[in-house]
Amino acid sequence: ALPISDLASGVLRSLCCEFQTAKGLLAPASLIAVQTRCASKKSGGSSKNHGGKSPGKRYGTKKRDGDIVHAGNILATQRLIRWHPGAHVGIGRNKNLFALEEGTVRFTKEVYIPAPDSPDSTQIICRLPKGAVLYKTFISVVPTTQEGRFKLVDVL
């Protein structure tokens, strides 16, 4: 019986003789050495929780009760309607509240009584305990009085 190393080299020689290259047959004595590389470190798996790295949107009130504001100042930013526009306050497309006139900011709470045929009365009021009262918070601007100034009006 032949040793294992002699048997393996004989099989490789017979395989090498069967392959052809562009120049012709391979020489029987030459061996094809294929080098493979094994991983030296275990591959890491992918994580699925990629979110949560974005900064906050900074929603909330920008001016407090009693602050002096100019026309166009943003009073509050909100995603859902938490504060409602009162007197001399406008609401933007993104529900931001802004001052329409120069004056002092006032926060007020008013009792909210929905109309009988509105969806609020059927969805919200029915779930409340008996005697509960709903309130809405309004942001208003009290205009400062213009002293010594007047507006020109066309004569009719």
Secondary structure, DSSP 8 states (H G I E B T S, - for coil): ---HHHHHHHHHHHHHHH-B-SSSB--TT----------SS------S-----S-----EESS-TT-EE-TT-EEEE-SS--EEE-TTEEE-TT--EEESSSEEEEEEEEEE---TTSHHHHHTGGGS-TT--EEEEEEEEEE---SS--------
